[in-house]
Amino acid sequence: MDYSKSGGPKQTRNAPKHSEHNARGTEKTPYDKREDKADLLRRMRDAAKKAAEKAPEPKG
């Protein structure tokens, strides 16, 4: 019996339908380009400072 003609769903493939614009190994983000932790921490501190400056003063 040919089960492919019985109307069952086709099995999916575990592959994305398109490639990501920021995927590793592309021109924008090569494999050897990694952000170090110090840079990440600096950006997080800057963002926290900016958020603290922007936040309204609590009423009390």
N, C-alpha and C positions, 0 to 999 in steps of 0.2 A: 504494500500500500504506500502511496506517495503522500506523506504527511505534510509536505510543503504546500499542497493544494487544499488542505483542510481548513484554512482560514486562521490559523494560529498566528500570534504576533511574531514579528521578526525579532531576533535577539539584537540587543543594542551592542554597539561597540564602545569600549571604554576609551574614547578619544574625543578631544574637544572638536567642535564644529569649526572653529576658527582659531588662529593663533593670537595670543595676547600681544598688545602693543609694547608691553614692558617685560616681556619674557626674558629669562636669563639666556645669554648667548647671542643676543641681537646686538646691533650696532650701538643702540642707546645704553644697554646694560650688558656689557661683556661678562664672561664668566669670572674673570680675574678682578672685576671691579666690585669690591665689597665695602660697605660703610663700616667704619670701626665704631666701637662702643662709645668712645669719647665724643665723637661727633654727634651720635644719637643723644647722649646725655646733655650736651651743650644745647642742641635744638630743643630738647624737652624743657630745660631750664628757661630758655628764652621764651618759649610758648607759655610757661607758667607765669613768668613775669608779666608778659603782655596781657594775660587773662586777669591777673591780679590788678593791674593798672586800670583795666577796662571795667572791672566789677564795681557796682555802686557801693557806697559806704553803708554799713548796716545802721539802722535807726535804733537808738537806745536810750 
